[in-house]
Amino acid sequence: MIRQEFSKPSVGSFVDRYRLVAPTGPDMVRRKAKNLTTQSRPAVWLVRGPQISMMKVAWVGTVIICAAVAFASLASADPTPGHFVNVRTPSPPMRCEVGSDDSDGAGPNVVCQTAGFPQAPMDPVPYPGWRGDPSVLHQDQAIITASGQFSWRTANLGQAPPGQPDITLAEGQTYQFEGWTIMPTRDRITFTNDVTSHGMAIERDYSVKPF
């Protein structure tokens, strides 16, 4: 005979562990599921005899599978190797990421990174009397979206993903990647979105002109 006792819902908890409690009578085993996911805590089961209900095993398995699917969906929101490329520009020399989507919801964008853009704000601002090189304090990323939104940021593009090495651009050639047209010349490099015609030009002195 199997008796189910359901505890009240408890929001925001996580699966911690299963713990066996010493038997309280002949052939009685109490298995307590402690701190189980999201919206409710599971049943506390009193099982008489050596057999465990297959319905309960199936129910626990379903919960675990649903949680795995949910986390997999979140992970798939990140850009994949098929959605962006990393390029290295000849003039000015820097590394850029050209993408057709963005996990933050910004849409297609281009991110270019160098040691620091002279136009960009300092981050952090130097304290009074600081005598170091101010160029290293300027934010190091220039970002343009397909909608024309421009911003500065201090971050790191990171290494190229496996099987997707950086592409080195050559002066005088025109490239098309992920919905963007790239035109490197001796004096500047220009990124233009093929749909909206928004983009940015970065000059040899690292001055940035969004359009």
Stockholm file with secondary structure:
# STOCKHOLM 1.0

chainA/1-211         MIRQEFSKPSVGSFVDRYRLVAPTGPDMVRRKAKNLTTQSRPAVWLVRGPQISMMKVAWVGTVIICAAVAFASLASADPTPGHFVNVRTPSPPMRCEVGSDDSDGAGPNVVCQTAGFPQAPMDPVPYPGWRGDPSVLHQDQAIITASGQFSWRTANLGQAPPGQPDITLAEGQTYQFEGWTIMPTRDRITFTNDVTSHGMAIERDYSVKPF
#=GR chainA/1-211 SS CEEEEECCCCTTBCCCEEEEECCSSTTEEEEEEESCSBTCCCEEEEEESSCCCHHHHHHHHHHHHHHHHHHHHHHTTSCCTTSEEEEEETTTTEEEEEESCCTTSCCSEEEEECSCCTTSCBSSCCCTTCCSCGGGGBCCEEEEETTCCEEEECCCCCCCCTTCCCEECCTTCCEEETTEEEEECSSEEEEEETTTCCEEEEETTCCEEEC
#=GC SS_cons         CEEEEECCCCTTBCCCEEEEECCSSTTEEEEEEESCSBTCCCEEEEEESSCCCHHHHHHHHHHHHHHHHHHHHHHTTSCCTTSEEEEEETTTTEEEEEESCCTTSCCSEEEEECSCCTTSCBSSCCCTTCCSCGGGGBCCEEEEETTCCEEEECCCCCCCCTTCCCEECCTTCCEEETTEEEEECSSEEEEEETTTCCEEEEETTCCEEEC
//
